Amino acid sequence: MKILDRETYLDKVHGCFSGKNIGGVLGAPFEGLRQLNDVDFYVQDLKNGPPPNDDLDLQIVWLAAAERYGRQVDAKILGEYWLSYVIPNWVEYGTGKANLRAGLNPPMSGLVENTYKDSNGCFIRSEIWACLAPGHPEIASWYAHEDGIVDHEGEGMYGEVFFAALQSAAFVESDKRKLVEIGLSYIPADSALAKCVRKAVECYDQGVDFTETRRIIHNMAPGTFGIQETDIDKIKEEGNEGLEIGEPGYDCPENVGFTIAAWFYGEDDFGKSILLANYCGEDTDCTAATLAATMGIILGESGIPDKWKAPLDDRIMTMCIDQTLSGVWVPDNAEDLAKRIAQVMPQFLGTKYCDILAEGWEIRCMEDEALFFDRGDNKLPLINGNHKDEMPTVRVLWNYDPYTVHFEFPAFHMLVDLEGSVHFRADEPRKIRVTVINSITMREQQWAKITAYLPEGVTAIGGNSVEKPLNNLYRYRAEHEFTLNTEAFTGSRLEMVIDVSLVGRHSSGPVKVVLYRE
C-alpha cells in the first residue's frame, strides 16, 4: 500500500475544493446555454468575492451528515438531510424530495416519475466521498452510490460513482488514462456514460478537432441541458447545426464526456483544461468545477496557478443550504472545509487504513491494480463464510433492480424487492420479496422470522409470517415472497411494515413499505 501523509492529504483536499470553487465560478454565467464559450478567464465582477456555487453547497450538507453519523451515512440518512437542509426544488432535486415525502425509499426516490434521473445533479457531489476515502475508490464509490440514488438513477448515478472512484484514486495516481480506466471499472461498460468517456479519449488519440469532438460526444447521447430555455424552432438557428436533440433530462453522459475530453485536450494545463470544459457549453459550471476539483486533487492547492485562486480569495459562498436550523455549519473558505473533512476521514477508513500518530495520522492507500474494481464475489457459494465480506459492492448495488431497497441492521442486512413497481391493483395479487443476509461481524447460524404487518383489507395469501433458517455460509440467504390480496382494501395509499427478527436476539429490523393504487 502507498502511504499518504497528513500534509499532502490536506493540500490535496484543499486543492479539490479550491478547484471546485474556481470551475464553478468560471462556468456559472454560461450554464444552460448551447453555445461555444470562447473566453479566457472569469467574466464576472469578483471584487466582492465569488458567487454562490450549489455544486459545493450540497457537499457541505453531506459533510454535516458525515460529522454526525460517520461511516453509517447511507441513502436514507442523506435523504433526511435533503428534506431538512437543501432549499432548491430544481427538477431531480425536487422530484427526489417529493418522493421521499411520499414515503418512497432510495433508490425509488430517485427513480419514480423522475424525468431528470439521468441528469447532472449528483456527479457534481462526488468530491466529498473521494476526500473521505482517499486512495480507496472501493469505499468512495459505495458512498457515491448511496448519495446518487436519493435523487437519480441509472446514468445520473453512474456519473457520481465514476468520478468518486476516479477522484479517490487521484490522491495516489496522477496518470489521467489510468484514472479514467479506474473510474470506468466501477460502472457498467455498456452504459452511455462509459461510451461517451471512451469516445472522448478516442477522439483525443486520433487528433480530432476539439469542436468536432464536442459534436461527436453530444450525438452519442444527446442531452437537452443547453436548450432548456430555447424555443424549439430556434434551436437550429443558434449555431448548433449537426447537434441532435435528445430526451429531456438525459444530460449526464455527454457532460461527463465533455469533462474528460477537456482534461485530455488540456494536456495537464489547469487553466486550458477548465476553459475547454466551459467552451463546450451545456452544464458549464458542473463540468468546469468537476474537472478543476479533479485536477486540484492531483496538483494540490499549492499547485493551482495563483491567477485562478487570487480573485476568489479561497472564500465559500452558499445559496442552497437552509441555515435556519442549526445542523449545518458553513465554513468560510476551502481551507477550513478541508480541515473539517480531515477530522472525519479517519472514521471512514478506520484503523485498517488509517494510523493515528502523535503528529497526526497517515493513510494506507490502495495503489496500482488494487485501485480498480475487484468483483470480490468469485468465491464458491455456500462454503464456510468466515472472513468473507457479505457487504454488497457498488457493482452489486447498481445491479439490483431499482425497486429493491437495501437496509442494514447490526445483525443482518435486508432487501425488500417491490418487483418492478410502486403500484398495486385491487384485481391482481401483489408480490413483495424479502431477503435476509447475515451480518459479516455478527454472523451466526440462526433463524430469521419475517413478518408483514398489513392494514385492514389486505391479507397475505398463505400467512403473514414465516421463520426460515439463516446459515452462516458464504452468500447464504433467507428469502420469502409475500403475495398480497388487496381486493378489500379501499384506500389509495397502502402502508405496511415488514419486520425481520432473529430468533434468540433482542433487536429487529422493521421497515415501512408504501404502495399506491394504480
Number of C-alpha atoms within 10 A of each C-alpha: 12 12 15 18 13 15 11 15 21 20 21 28 31 28 28 33 30 32 32 29 32 27 29 31 24 26 28 22 15 21 19 20 20 24 17 17 17 12 12 14 14 17 13 12 10 13 8 8 14 22 19 18 23 23 24 25 19 24 17 23 24 21 23 20 21 24 18 12 14 16 18 14 19 22 24 19 17 21 22 16 18 23 15 16 20 21 16 15 13 11 16 26 22 18 24 33 22 17 21 22 14 14 15 24 24 30 29 27 30 32 25 21 13 21 17 26 32 28 30 28 26 30 29 24 28 30 30 27 33 31 29 26 29 30 31 30 32 24 21 31 32 23 26 31 29 23 29 29 29 34 35 34 27 22 24 27 29 32 32 34 36 30 32 36 36 33 39 34 33 30 28 22 19 15 10 18 10 18 22 22 18 26 27 26 20 27 25 18 12 8 14 19 29 25 19 26 23 19 19 28 20 14 20 16 11 8 10 14 11 19 12 11 23 25 19 20 25 25 17 18 22 23 25 22 25 19 19 14 11 13 9 11 7 10 17 14 9 11 12 13 10 11 18 15 16 16 13 16 21 22 28 32 28 30 34 29 29 32 26 25 28 30 27 19 21 17 11 14 14 20 17 16 24 32 25 28 36 33 25 29 25 28 28 34 29 32 32 34 32 33 27 31 32 28 29 29 35 25 22 23 26 12 15 22 13 10 10 18 16 9 17 20 14 20 19 24 18 19 15 19 21 16 14 9 10 8 15 19 13 18 17 13 18 24 20 16 19 23 15 16 22 17 11 20 21 22 18 20 20 13 12 9 18 19 15 12 8 6 7 10 14 19 25 19 23 23 17 13 10 16 26 23 21 14 12 11 15 7 11 10 12 13 12 13 21 13 9 15 15 20 14 14 20 22 20 11 18 22 10 14 14 23 21 21 20 20 16 15 14 13 19 23 21 24 17 19 20 22 14 11 15 16 15 20 14 16 10 12 15 18 15 17 15 22 17 25 24 29 19 20 14 11 18 16 12 15 17 25 18 24 20 23 17 16 14 12 13 18 20 18 11 10 12 16 16 15 17 17 16 22 21 22 18 22 19 18 20 19 20 17 12 23 18 22 20 23 14 12 16 13 13 12 15 20 15 16 16 19 18 26 20 21 15 9 10 7 13 17 19 18 14 14 19 16 20 15 15 11
